[in-house]
Amino acid sequence: MITAAYMGDKETFDGLYKYYQSKCTNQAGGMMAWRTNCGGFLDQGSATDGDLDVAYSLVVAHWQWPNEGYLDKAKKVINNCKKLIVNCGGISALAGGHSGSLYGGCNETDISYYTPAFFRVFAKVTGDAAWSKLADDTYIILNNCANATTGLVPDWHTVAGQPGPNGRNGSYDFDACRVPWRISLDYLWNGNEKALQWCKKVSDWAYKVGPENIKSGYQLNGTARGAYHNMAFVGSFAVSAMCNSQKIADDFAKETAKMKDDYWYSGYL
């Protein structure tokens, strides 16, 4: 939906939004069931990242087509997503989703669900400062869970930074691989210095490994877990490299351009 809105493809965007609406459930608190197919539901609970991305896509659609009512639709989804924000001793964090009630939060969150640049847009659109606080507090949570040397973060962790709570994955895998592009946007769009510091650290580490040598998963200390050279990982580091030197950005871009991953997740990321 974000891509279709930016590309001005209204037909595709509207089709995807219609699908989104058709898969919103009471179990998910009015948000979208996170596992669906054309025949129905595989799990009627929500996953936070999807609904936040949909909310942002509707803002972009409003920018593209300002007289089509997308702003009201965006505010509705944004306001619904606000129930996902939880207070963790004064730090705003995100629950993992809604499945009858909120799950996760202070003791089980996922930094790859946080896109502070989107949250700043939500604050402007709604006038709700809660989104600005969530954007700022993202960096407390990020720095709590990031490895001090590599910058790598776990798929799941507590707000205090403990990786792998409640049996969740605590290494840098197919959730955490999204964090470099999500955090980079806050520097590339807004000049946020905390975003710059983390993105430079993690892209410096990745560049030492070598764009052509990046694997599909790591321990937080940088030891490879995965065996594959995967676009989801290379491409996300390539975005963080845009916060680094021109050469590092260029070298990651060249490597990404060579790749022909056809698996939906890798190609989409």
C-alpha positions as CSV (number, residue, x, y, z in Angstrom):
1,M,0.0,0.0,0.0
2,I,2.8,2.4,0.8
3,T,4.5,1.6,-2.5
4,A,1.3,1.9,-4.5
5,A,0.5,5.3,-3.0
6,Y,4.0,6.7,-3.6
7,M,3.8,5.4,-7.2
8,G,0.5,7.1,-7.8
9,D,-1.2,3.7,-8.6
10,K,-4.7,4.5,-7.3
11,E,-6.3,1.3,-8.6
12,T,-3.8,-1.0,-6.9
13,F,-3.9,1.1,-3.7
14,D,-7.7,1.0,-3.5
15,G,-7.8,-2.7,-4.1
16,L,-5.3,-3.3,-1.3
17,Y,-7.2,-1.0,1.0
18,K,-10.4,-2.9,0.3
19,Y,-8.6,-6.2,1.1
20,Y,-7.3,-4.6,4.3
21,Q,-10.8,-3.5,5.4
22,S,-12.2,-7.0,4.6
23,K,-9.8,-8.6,6.9
24,C,-10.2,-6.3,10.0
25,T,-11.6,-8.3,12.9
26,N,-13.1,-7.8,16.4
27,Q,-10.4,-10.2,17.7
28,A,-7.8,-7.7,16.3
29,G,-9.5,-4.8,17.9
30,G,-10.7,-3.4,14.6
31,M,-7.3,-3.9,13.0
32,M,-6.3,-6.4,10.3
33,A,-5.8,-10.1,11.1
34,W,-2.1,-10.7,10.5
35,R,-2.5,-14.1,8.7
36,T,-5.1,-14.3,6.0
37,N,-5.7,-15.6,2.6
38,C,-8.4,-15.1,0.0
39,G,-10.5,-17.8,1.6
40,G,-10.5,-16.4,5.1
41,F,-8.4,-16.2,8.2
42,L,-5.5,-18.2,9.5
43,D,-5.2,-16.0,12.7
44,Q,-7.6,-13.3,13.5
45,G,-5.3,-11.3,15.8
46,S,-3.3,-8.3,14.6
47,A,0.4,-7.6,14.2
48,T,1.3,-4.0,15.0
49,D,3.7,-3.4,12.1
50,G,1.1,-4.0,9.4
51,D,-1.5,-1.6,10.7
52,L,1.0,1.1,11.2
53,D,2.2,0.8,7.7
54,V,-1.4,0.9,6.4
55,A,-2.0,4.1,8.4
56,Y,1.1,5.7,6.9
57,S,0.1,4.6,3.4
58,L,-3.3,6.4,3.8
59,V,-1.5,9.6,4.6
60,V,0.6,9.2,1.4
61,A,-2.6,8.6,-0.5
62,H,-4.0,11.8,0.9
63,W,-0.9,13.7,-0.4
64,Q,-1.4,12.1,-3.8
65,W,-5.2,12.4,-4.1
66,P,-6.2,15.2,-1.6
67,N,-9.9,15.2,-2.5
68,E,-10.6,11.5,-2.1
69,G,-11.2,11.2,1.6
70,Y,-8.0,9.4,2.5
71,L,-7.1,11.8,5.3
72,D,-10.2,10.8,7.3
73,K,-9.4,7.1,6.6
74,A,-5.8,7.7,7.7
75,K,-6.9,9.3,11.0
76,K,-9.3,6.4,11.7
77,V,-6.5,3.8,11.4
78,I,-4.0,6.0,13.3
79,N,-6.4,6.5,16.1
80,N,-7.2,2.8,16.2
81,C,-3.4,2.1,16.3
82,K,-3.0,4.4,19.3
83,K,-4.4,1.6,21.5
84,L,-1.1,-0.3,20.7
85,I,1.0,2.3,22.6
86,V,1.7,1.3,26.2
87,N,3.4,3.1,29.1
88,C,6.5,1.3,30.4
89,G,7.6,3.4,33.4
90,G,7.4,6.6,31.5
91,I,8.7,5.1,28.2
92,S,6.2,4.8,25.4
93,A,6.4,1.4,23.7
94,L,4.4,-0.7,21.3
95,A,2.4,-3.9,22.0
96,G,3.0,-6.7,19.6
97,G,-0.6,-6.6,18.5
98,H,-4.2,-7.2,19.6
99,S,-5.7,-10.7,19.9
100,G,-8.8,-10.3,22.1
101,S,-6.7,-7.9,24.1
102,L,-3.2,-6.3,23.7
103,Y,-0.3,-8.7,23.9
104,G,3.3,-7.9,24.5
105,G,4.5,-4.4,25.3
106,C,7.0,-3.6,28.1
107,N,8.2,-7.1,28.5
108,E,7.8,-8.2,24.9
109,T,8.2,-5.8,22.0
110,D,9.8,-5.8,18.5
111,I,12.0,-2.8,17.5
112,S,11.3,-3.6,13.8
113,Y,7.7,-2.4,14.4
114,Y,8.9,1.1,15.2
115,T,9.2,3.7,12.4
116,P,9.7,7.0,14.2
117,A,9.5,9.0,10.9
118,F,6.0,7.7,10.4
119,F,5.1,8.5,14.0
120,R,6.1,12.1,13.5
121,V,3.8,12.3,10.5
122,F,1.0,10.8,12.6
123,A,1.6,13.5,15.2
124,K,1.2,16.2,12.6
125,V,-1.9,14.7,11.0
126,T,-3.7,14.1,14.3
127,G,-2.3,16.8,16.6
128,D,-1.7,14.0,19.1
129,A,1.7,14.4,20.9
130,A,1.6,10.7,22.0
131,W,3.0,9.9,18.6
132,S,5.9,12.4,19.0
133,K,6.8,10.8,22.3
134,L,6.7,7.3,20.8
135,A,9.0,8.6,18.1
136,D,11.5,10.0,20.6
137,D,11.3,7.0,23.0
138,T,12.0,4.6,20.1
139,Y,15.7,5.6,20.6
140,I,15.7,4.7,24.2
141,I,14.4,1.2,23.3
142,L,16.7,0.9,20.3
143,N,19.8,1.8,22.3
144,N,18.8,-0.5,25.1
145,C,18.6,-3.6,22.9
146,A,21.4,-2.8,20.4
147,N,24.8,-4.5,20.7
148,A,27.3,-1.9,21.7
149,T,29.9,-3.0,19.1
150,T,27.8,-4.1,16.1
151,G,24.6,-2.1,16.6
152,L,22.6,-5.3,15.8
153,V,19.3,-5.7,17.5
154,P,17.1,-8.7,18.3
155,D,13.9,-9.7,16.7
156,W,12.1,-9.5,20.1
157,H,13.2,-8.0,23.4
158,T,12.0,-6.2,26.5
159,V,11.9,-2.4,26.6
160,A,14.9,-2.6,28.9
161,G,16.8,-4.4,26.2
162,Q,16.8,-8.1,27.2
163,P,16.7,-10.2,24.0
164,G,14.3,-13.1,23.4
165,P,11.7,-12.8,26.1
166,N,9.0,-15.5,26.5
167,G,10.7,-17.8,24.1
168,R,10.8,-15.2,21.3
169,N,13.7,-15.0,18.9
170,G,16.6,-12.9,20.4
171,S,18.9,-12.7,17.4
172,Y,19.1,-10.5,14.3
173,D,16.8,-12.3,11.9
174,F,13.8,-11.7,9.6
175,D,12.1,-9.2,11.9
176,A,15.1,-7.3,13.0
177,C,16.5,-7.0,9.4
178,R,13.9,-4.3,8.8
179,V,15.2,-2.0,11.5
180,P,18.0,-0.3,9.4
181,W,15.5,1.1,6.9
182,R,12.9,2.0,9.4
183,I,15.3,3.9,11.6
184,S,17.1,5.5,8.6
185,L,14.0,7.3,7.5
186,D,14.1,9.5,10.6
187,Y,17.5,10.8,9.6
188,L,16.9,11.0,5.9
189,W,13.6,12.8,6.3
190,N,14.1,14.7,9.6
191,G,17.8,14.9,10.3
192,N,17.4,13.0,13.6
193,E,20.9,12.7,15.1
194,K,20.1,9.6,17.2
195,A,19.0,7.8,14.0
196,L,22.2,8.8,12.3
197,Q,24.4,7.5,15.1
198,W,22.8,4.1,15.2
199,C,22.6,3.8,11.4
200,K,26.2,4.7,11.0
201,K,27.3,2.1,13.5
202,V,25.3,-0.7,12.0
203,S,26.2,0.1,8.4
204,D,29.9,0.5,9.4
205,W,29.7,-3.0,10.9
206,A,27.9,-4.4,7.8
207,Y,30.4,-2.8,5.5
208,K,33.3,-4.5,7.3
209,V,31.6,-7.8,6.7
210,G,31.2,-6.7,3.0
211,P,28.0,-6.1,1.1
212,E,28.7,-9.3,-0.9
213,N,29.1,-11.4,2.2
214,I,26.0,-10.4,4.2
215,K,24.1,-13.5,5.5
216,S,20.5,-14.1,6.4
217,G,20.8,-13.8,10.2
218,Y,23.3,-13.0,12.9
219,Q,23.9,-13.3,16.6
220,L,24.0,-9.8,18.1
221,N,27.8,-10.0,18.4
222,G,28.0,-10.4,14.6
223,T,28.5,-14.2,14.3
224,A,26.6,-15.4,11.3
225,R,23.5,-17.6,11.9
226,G,22.1,-17.6,8.4
227,A,23.5,-19.3,5.3
228,Y,22.0,-17.3,2.5
229,H,22.9,-14.0,0.8
230,N,19.4,-12.4,1.0
231,M,18.0,-9.2,-0.3
232,A,16.0,-8.5,2.9
233,F,19.2,-8.2,4.8
234,V,21.4,-6.6,2.1
235,G,18.7,-4.1,1.0
236,S,18.0,-2.9,4.5
237,F,21.7,-2.3,5.3
238,A,21.8,-0.4,1.9
239,V,19.2,2.0,3.2
240,S,21.2,2.6,6.5
241,A,24.3,3.1,4.3
242,M,22.5,6.2,3.0
243,C,23.3,7.7,6.4
244,N,27.0,6.9,5.9
245,S,29.6,7.8,3.3
246,Q,28.8,8.0,-0.4
247,K,31.1,5.1,-1.1
248,I,29.4,2.8,1.5
249,A,26.0,3.8,0.1
250,D,27.2,3.2,-3.5
251,D,28.7,-0.2,-2.8
252,F,25.6,-1.5,-1.0
253,A,23.4,-0.1,-3.8
254,K,25.5,-2.0,-6.4
255,E,25.3,-5.2,-4.5
256,T,21.5,-4.8,-4.0
257,A,21.1,-4.1,-7.7
258,K,22.7,-7.5,-8.6
259,M,20.3,-9.5,-6.5
260,K,17.3,-11.3,-8.0
261,D,15.5,-12.6,-5.0
262,D,12.0,-13.7,-6.0
263,Y,10.8,-14.6,-2.5
264,W,8.0,-12.1,-1.7
265,Y,9.4,-10.9,1.6
266,S,12.9,-10.2,0.4
267,G,11.7,-8.5,-2.8
268,Y,9.2,-6.3,-0.9
269,L,11.7,-5.2,1.7
